[in-house]
Amino acid sequence: MGSCFSSGKKEDQGENQQAKKEPINPIPMTEVKKHRSSQSLWIVIKGKVYDVTKWQQSHPGGSAALKMVGGRDCTAGFSSKHGPEAWPMLANYCIGQVQGATVEEFKEPEAKPVTGKDGKLVALQPNKPIMCALLSRTEVSPDTRKFTFKLPQPDMALGVPVGHHILLTTKDAKGAAVCRSYTPITLDDTKGSFELVIKVYFKGVSEAWPEGGIMSQKLDSLKVGDEIEVGGPRGHWEYLSEGKFSHNGMDGETKSLGFIAGGSGITPCYQVIKAILENPSDKTKCWLVFSNKTEADILLRPELDEWAAKHPDRFKVHYTVSEAPAGWKYSTGRVSKEMLTEHMPTPGPDTYIGLCGPQGFVHSHCVPLLIDIGHDSMNTWAF
């Protein structure tokens, strides 16, 4: 079954891109270093120069992730976070090659056995998808399911760094590969299986997407024992431990982490918060603003509320919904500047904010609000 490159689009959307022939005109590295702004952003990968200015808003990691490597060689970071299917897409942005550089053509690396930090096997290896069978399916709400999938061996961890995601691949009615990104809610101390919480986009519910979500409906139709292809891990931001993290291969450290989630975008935020709160020696403080249409749409709320009650000095959560029930004690309406001022950590050099949700919600709405209240755009990222 084919794989696909995660473009950060909503599940229902698709995009066909044809790679253009890459130009070979030489460009001095001194010229590349001049292009580090939002108005003109160039990067170097394997000796080739790419103008990614127009890619900023659609990049899965947001514009900040690209700006961090603007005017630089980011071969190691790109190669470690993306599979071979990303390269044809990247070719569309190629404008030449670094003068005097040896240009390498991408070759898919041979997969090797991988062990985790504890010395035990991990199931996922770069560019080598695995098949995982469904162990159980639980109805969390009318349109939300929790799926537990079995790994190939009982002593295996999935092998997904905290903050990263996996790719599930299936086929549509015409036999074409359909690939979607999901973040497990289990950490890698879980052996033999992993869990996903997924919102199902049913056919005939949304006027904008009358056919519903191909992948979520496929998952909802699985029976115990049915298999699905799992690939990855993928991601550009990884939480390490005790405030330390890695963003596009660059190390960072924080004392205060804020998260803003929209709908099913809660899962990567949940994963990071869980890793922090389950480690007694980790003193990092976390804030979460979680936006949904209705109270019933709030995924993982029992766990979030339990954490807030159990760790009041380490985790604070605030909800906002479009349609509030009687007696609702949280916010109503869109995420606002006032809401973020009150329920996010104070802006500062060691404060970082992670966001996940629809592209418009993250990049067009929330990031500008964060900048307005004093947060540095370089200290924000989108999962």
C-alpha positions as CSV (number, residue, x, y, z in Angstrom):
1,M,0.0,0.0,0.0
2,G,1.4,3.4,-0.9
3,S,2.3,6.1,1.6
4,C,1.7,9.8,1.5
5,F,3.2,13.1,2.8
6,S,1.3,14.9,5.6
7,S,0.5,18.4,4.4
8,G,-1.2,19.5,7.5
9,K,-4.6,19.6,5.8
10,K,-7.9,18.5,7.3
11,E,-8.8,14.9,6.9
12,D,-11.4,15.4,4.2
13,Q,-9.1,17.4,2.0
14,G,-6.7,16.2,-0.7
15,E,-4.1,17.7,-3.0
16,N,-2.3,16.4,-6.0
17,Q,1.1,18.0,-6.6
18,Q,3.4,17.3,-9.6
19,A,7.1,17.8,-9.0
20,K,8.7,20.1,-11.4
21,K,12.2,19.6,-12.9
22,E,14.7,21.1,-10.5
23,P,17.0,23.9,-11.8
24,I,20.7,23.5,-11.5
25,N,21.9,27.2,-11.5
26,P,24.5,27.8,-8.8
27,I,23.7,30.1,-5.9
28,P,26.4,31.2,-3.4
29,M,25.8,30.3,0.2
30,T,26.4,34.0,1.1
31,E,23.3,34.8,-1.0
32,V,21.2,32.0,0.7
33,K,22.0,33.5,4.1
34,K,20.3,36.8,3.2
35,H,16.9,35.1,2.8
36,R,15.7,34.5,6.3
37,S,12.6,36.6,6.6
38,S,8.9,35.8,6.0
39,Q,9.0,37.9,2.8
40,S,11.9,35.8,1.4
41,L,12.7,32.5,3.0
42,W,15.3,30.1,1.5
43,I,16.7,26.8,2.9
44,V,19.3,24.3,1.8
45,I,18.8,20.5,1.7
46,K,21.4,18.2,0.3
47,G,23.1,20.9,-1.6
48,K,20.0,22.2,-3.2
49,V,18.4,25.6,-2.6
50,Y,14.7,25.9,-2.0
51,D,12.5,29.0,-1.8
52,V,9.9,28.0,0.7
53,T,8.4,31.5,1.1
54,K,5.0,30.4,-0.2
55,W,5.1,27.2,1.8
56,Q,5.0,28.9,5.2
57,Q,1.3,29.0,5.8
58,S,0.7,25.4,4.7
59,H,3.7,23.9,6.4
60,P,2.5,21.3,9.0
61,G,4.9,22.9,11.6
62,G,3.8,26.4,10.8
63,S,5.9,29.3,9.6
64,A,8.0,29.5,12.7
65,A,9.4,26.1,12.1
66,L,10.7,27.2,8.7
67,K,12.0,30.5,9.9
68,M,14.2,28.8,12.4
69,V,16.1,27.2,9.6
70,G,15.9,30.1,7.1
71,G,19.1,30.8,5.3
72,R,20.7,27.6,6.6
73,D,21.4,24.0,5.7
74,C,18.7,21.9,7.3
75,T,19.4,18.6,5.6
76,A,19.6,16.6,8.9
77,G,16.4,17.9,10.3
78,F,14.4,17.5,7.1
79,S,15.7,14.0,6.4
80,S,15.0,12.8,9.9
81,K,11.4,14.1,10.0
82,H,10.2,13.3,6.5
83,G,9.9,10.1,4.4
84,P,10.9,9.8,0.7
85,E,7.4,10.7,-0.4
86,A,8.1,14.3,0.7
87,W,10.8,14.9,-1.8
88,P,8.7,15.2,-5.0
89,M,6.7,17.9,-3.2
90,L,9.8,19.7,-2.1
91,A,11.1,19.8,-5.7
92,N,8.4,22.4,-6.5
93,Y,10.3,24.9,-4.5
94,C,13.8,24.3,-5.8
95,I,15.5,27.3,-7.3
96,G,19.1,26.0,-7.8
97,Q,22.0,24.4,-5.9
98,V,24.6,25.8,-3.6
99,Q,27.7,26.9,-5.6
100,G,30.4,24.3,-5.2
101,A,28.2,21.8,-3.3
102,T,27.9,18.2,-4.1
103,V,24.2,17.5,-4.7
104,E,23.0,14.2,-3.3
105,E,20.0,12.4,-4.8
106,F,17.7,11.0,-2.2
107,K,17.8,7.2,-1.7
108,E,15.5,5.4,0.7
109,P,17.6,4.2,3.6
110,E,17.6,0.5,4.5
111,A,15.5,-0.1,7.6
112,K,17.5,-1.5,10.5
113,P,16.3,-2.9,13.8
114,V,15.6,-0.2,16.3
115,T,15.6,-0.2,20.1
116,G,14.2,2.4,22.4
117,K,15.9,4.3,25.2
118,D,15.2,1.4,27.6
119,G,16.9,-1.1,25.2
120,K,13.6,-2.7,24.2
121,L,12.3,-3.0,20.7
122,V,10.2,-0.3,19.0
123,A,7.8,-1.3,16.3
124,L,8.2,1.7,13.9
125,Q,11.2,2.1,11.8
126,P,11.8,4.9,9.3
127,N,10.3,4.3,5.9
128,K,9.1,0.8,6.9
129,P,5.3,0.7,7.6
130,I,3.9,-2.1,9.7
131,M,0.5,-3.7,9.9
132,C,-1.4,-3.5,13.2
133,A,-4.6,-5.4,14.1
134,L,-7.5,-3.8,16.0
135,L,-7.7,-5.1,19.6
136,S,-10.7,-3.1,20.8
137,R,-12.9,-0.2,19.8
138,T,-14.7,1.9,22.4
139,E,-17.5,4.5,21.8
140,V,-16.5,7.6,23.8
141,S,-19.3,9.7,22.3
142,P,-21.7,9.4,19.3
143,D,-18.9,10.6,17.0
144,T,-15.7,9.7,18.9
145,R,-14.0,6.4,19.3
146,K,-11.0,5.0,21.2
147,F,-9.1,2.4,19.2
148,T,-6.5,0.0,20.7
149,F,-4.2,-1.6,18.1
150,K,-1.9,-4.6,18.6
151,L,1.9,-4.3,17.8
152,P,3.8,-7.1,16.1
153,Q,5.4,-8.2,19.3
154,P,4.2,-8.0,22.9
155,D,7.5,-6.6,24.2
156,M,7.5,-3.8,21.6
157,A,6.8,-0.1,22.2
158,L,5.3,1.8,19.3
159,G,8.4,4.0,19.0
160,V,6.8,7.5,18.8
161,P,8.7,10.4,20.5
162,V,6.5,12.6,22.6
163,G,5.1,15.3,20.4
164,H,5.3,13.2,17.2
165,H,2.6,11.5,15.2
166,I,2.0,8.4,13.1
167,L,0.5,7.9,9.6
168,L,-2.3,5.5,9.0
169,T,-2.8,4.4,5.4
170,T,-5.8,2.8,3.7
171,K,-7.5,2.8,0.3
172,D,-10.5,4.7,-0.9
173,A,-13.3,3.3,-3.1
174,K,-11.2,3.8,-6.2
175,G,-8.2,2.0,-4.7
176,A,-6.1,5.1,-4.2
177,A,-4.0,5.4,-1.0
178,V,-5.5,7.6,1.7
179,C,-3.1,8.7,4.5
180,R,-3.9,10.6,7.7
181,S,-1.8,11.7,10.7
182,Y,-2.8,10.8,14.2
183,T,-1.2,11.2,17.6
184,P,-1.3,8.2,20.0
185,I,-2.6,9.0,23.5
186,T,-0.4,6.3,25.0
187,L,3.3,6.9,25.7
188,D,6.2,4.5,24.9
189,D,6.1,2.9,28.3
190,T,3.1,1.0,27.0
191,K,4.2,-2.3,25.4
192,G,2.5,-4.4,22.9
193,S,-0.2,-2.0,21.9
194,F,-1.1,1.7,21.4
195,E,-4.3,3.8,21.6
196,L,-5.9,6.5,19.4
197,V,-8.8,8.7,20.2
198,I,-10.4,9.8,16.9
199,K,-13.4,11.9,15.9
200,V,-15.5,10.3,13.1
201,Y,-16.6,12.6,10.3
202,F,-19.8,10.8,9.1
203,K,-21.2,11.1,5.6
204,G,-24.1,13.4,5.3
205,V,-23.4,15.5,8.4
206,S,-21.5,18.4,7.0
207,E,-22.6,20.4,4.0
208,A,-18.9,21.4,3.4
209,W,-17.8,17.7,3.3
210,P,-20.9,15.7,2.4
211,E,-19.0,12.5,2.0
212,G,-17.4,12.8,5.4
213,G,-13.9,11.7,6.4
214,I,-12.6,8.7,4.4
215,M,-10.1,7.6,7.0
216,S,-12.2,8.1,10.1
217,Q,-15.2,6.3,8.6
218,K,-12.8,3.5,7.6
219,L,-11.5,3.2,11.1
220,D,-15.0,3.2,12.5
221,S,-15.9,0.3,10.3
222,L,-13.0,-1.9,11.5
223,K,-13.7,-5.1,13.3
224,V,-11.5,-6.7,15.9
225,G,-8.7,-8.4,14.1
226,D,-8.8,-6.2,11.1
227,E,-5.5,-4.6,10.2
228,I,-4.4,-1.2,9.1
229,E,-1.0,0.2,7.9
230,V,0.9,2.3,10.3
231,G,3.9,4.4,9.4
232,G,6.2,7.0,11.0
233,P,7.0,8.4,13.4
234,R,6.8,11.9,12.0
235,G,7.1,15.3,13.6
236,H,9.4,18.3,14.0
237,W,8.9,19.1,17.8
238,E,9.8,16.5,20.5
239,Y,9.5,16.8,24.2
240,L,12.5,15.2,25.8
241,S,12.2,15.6,29.6
242,E,12.2,18.1,32.4
243,G,11.6,21.1,30.2
244,K,14.0,20.1,27.5
245,F,12.7,19.8,23.9
246,S,13.9,19.6,20.3
247,H,12.4,21.7,17.5
248,N,13.6,20.9,14.0
249,G,16.8,19.5,15.4
250,M,17.5,22.5,17.6
251,D,17.5,22.0,21.4
252,G,15.5,24.3,23.6
253,E,14.4,24.5,27.3
254,T,11.3,25.8,28.9
255,K,9.7,26.3,32.3
256,S,6.2,27.2,31.0
257,L,4.4,25.4,28.2
258,G,1.1,26.6,26.9
259,F,-1.1,24.7,24.6
260,I,-4.1,25.8,22.4
261,A,-6.1,23.0,20.8
262,G,-9.1,23.0,18.5
263,G,-11.3,19.9,18.4
264,S,-9.4,16.7,17.7
265,G,-6.2,18.8,17.8
266,I,-6.1,18.0,21.5
267,T,-4.2,14.7,21.1
268,P,-0.6,15.9,20.6
269,C,-1.1,18.4,23.4
270,Y,-2.6,15.7,25.6
271,Q,0.4,13.4,24.9
272,V,3.0,16.1,26.0
273,I,1.1,17.1,29.1
274,K,0.7,13.4,30.1
275,A,4.4,12.8,29.7
276,I,5.2,15.9,31.9
277,L,2.6,15.1,34.7
278,E,3.6,11.4,34.9
279,N,7.2,12.4,35.7
280,P,7.4,13.6,39.3
281,S,10.8,15.1,38.7
282,D,9.5,17.3,35.8
283,K,8.6,20.7,37.2
284,T,7.5,22.2,33.9
285,K,4.2,24.0,34.2
286,C,1.4,23.5,31.6
287,W,-1.6,25.6,30.5
288,L,-4.3,24.5,28.0
289,V,-7.0,26.4,26.2
290,F,-9.3,23.9,24.5
291,S,-11.9,25.1,21.9
292,N,-14.8,23.1,20.7
293,K,-18.3,23.5,19.2
294,T,-20.2,22.0,22.1
295,E,-19.5,20.6,25.6
296,A,-20.2,17.1,24.2
297,D,-17.3,17.6,21.7
298,I,-14.6,18.0,24.4
299,L,-12.4,15.0,23.9
300,L,-10.5,13.4,26.8
301,R,-12.2,15.8,29.3
302,P,-12.3,13.4,32.2
303,E,-8.6,12.9,32.0
304,L,-7.9,16.6,31.6
305,D,-10.1,17.5,34.6
306,E,-8.5,14.8,36.7
307,W,-5.0,16.1,36.0
308,A,-6.0,19.7,36.8
309,A,-7.5,18.6,40.1
310,K,-4.5,16.4,41.0
311,H,-1.8,18.8,39.8
312,P,-3.2,22.3,40.4
313,D,0.3,23.9,40.5
314,R,1.5,22.1,37.4
315,F,-1.5,22.1,35.0
316,K,-4.4,24.4,34.3
317,V,-7.1,23.9,31.7
318,H,-9.7,26.2,30.3
319,Y,-12.5,25.4,27.9
320,T,-14.4,27.5,25.4
321,V,-17.4,26.3,23.3
322,S,-19.5,27.9,20.5
323,E,-22.7,26.6,22.0
324,A,-22.8,26.7,25.8
325,P,-25.3,24.8,28.0
326,A,-27.0,26.3,30.9
327,G,-24.7,26.8,33.9
328,W,-21.5,26.6,31.8
329,K,-18.7,28.0,33.9
330,Y,-16.1,28.4,31.2
331,S,-15.9,30.6,28.1
332,T,-18.2,30.9,25.1
333,G,-17.2,31.8,21.6
334,R,-13.9,32.0,19.7
335,V,-10.5,32.0,21.4
336,S,-9.9,35.7,22.3
337,K,-7.0,37.9,23.3
338,E,-8.5,38.3,26.7
339,M,-8.9,34.5,27.1
340,L,-5.2,33.9,26.2
341,T,-4.0,36.7,28.5
342,E,-5.8,35.1,31.4
343,H,-5.3,31.4,30.6
344,M,-1.9,31.2,29.0
345,P,1.5,31.5,30.7
346,T,3.0,35.0,30.9
347,P,5.1,35.8,27.8
348,G,8.8,35.5,28.3
349,P,12.0,33.9,26.8
350,D,11.4,30.6,28.4
351,T,7.7,30.4,27.6
352,Y,6.6,28.4,24.6
353,I,3.2,27.8,23.1
354,G,2.2,24.7,21.0
355,L,-1.0,24.7,18.9
356,C,-3.0,22.1,17.1
357,G,-6.2,22.4,15.1
358,P,-7.5,23.6,11.7
359,Q,-5.0,25.7,9.8
360,G,-7.1,28.8,10.0
361,F,-7.7,28.4,13.7
362,V,-3.9,28.0,14.4
363,H,-2.1,30.3,11.9
364,S,-4.7,33.0,11.0
365,H,-6.4,33.3,14.4
366,C,-4.5,32.1,17.4
367,V,-0.9,32.9,16.5
368,P,-1.7,36.6,15.8
369,L,-3.5,36.8,19.1
370,L,-0.4,35.4,20.9
371,I,1.8,37.9,19.2
372,D,-0.6,40.8,20.1
373,I,-0.3,39.9,23.8
374,G,3.5,39.7,23.8
375,H,4.5,36.2,22.9
376,D,7.4,35.8,20.5
377,S,6.4,34.1,17.3
378,M,9.6,32.1,17.4
379,N,8.4,30.6,20.7
380,T,5.3,29.1,19.1
381,W,4.9,26.0,16.9
382,A,2.1,23.9,15.4
383,F,2.2,20.2,15.8
